Amino acid sequence: MQKKPQLLVVASRGLAELVRSLLPEYAPRFDVRLLDKPLEEALSEASELQRSGLLDVLLAAGQTGMRLREALATPLVQIKVGGDDIMHALVRARHLSGKVAIVTRQDIGDEFDEVRPLLKLEVLQFKYRSDDEAHSLFQQLREQGVEVVIGSAQVAHMAEQEGLAGVLIYSERSLRQAFEDAWELARVARIEEAKRERIGNLLHSLAEGVLAVDMAGRIQTLNPAMERLLGVS
């Protein structure tokens, strides 16, 4: 029986809670680990799993996903924000206040433009570059009468530290889509791995020497017959 793909989800606070709520649904398809830890600790643990061969796919959002992608070779699926996510977050926020701010690191202009005509509440939109800048922004928003901030788990947490209500911008829909993307990524990777194994077995059985190089001329593989010809092992 084929082993299930090893999936590592790196998420914190509200997003981690959302992940936990969906784990029973995806447990039959994945071996899932959830790391609800500071980024550097999560990165260290993910690196160890990668070295041990216990990691097939990563799942993360926002800056966390970008940092993991830069540091690790394991394929990563980024949890994306769509128009439906923003609409659902705004519906939740509207029950708390009529004046809301969306605060993100990346621009969500296109997604926000999709739902803007449907809104019947005052919504401000801001981007920030650092946690200090975000805290300063939240203090200004509170003085302007804003009571609710929509954003990532980190944004919602920082907003609550400044006395505002925080609403997570991600929804079950976006998280389910990320799980499905991770499943497809793992499926394709396993097909490619099986293909490489078949080619390797074929090369190993050939009496002729065969050597394969990449586009840069670097040797990628050679069979035993070629090793004997070159005098290497």
Secondary structure as UniProt FT lines:
FT   STRAND          6..10
FT   HELIX           13..26
FT   TURN            27..29
FT   STRAND          31..35
FT   HELIX           39..51
FT   TURN            52..53
FT   STRAND          57..61
FT   HELIX           62..71
FT   STRAND          76..79
FT   HELIX           83..94
FT   TURN            95..96
FT   STRAND          99..104
FT   HELIX           109..115
FT   HELIX           116..118
FT   STRAND          122..127
FT   HELIX           131..143
FT   TURN            144..145
FT   STRAND          148..151
FT   HELIX           153..161
FT   TURN            162..163
FT   STRAND          165..168
FT   HELIX           172..205
FT   STRAND          211..213
FT   TURN            215..216
FT   STRAND          219..222
FT   HELIX           224..230
//
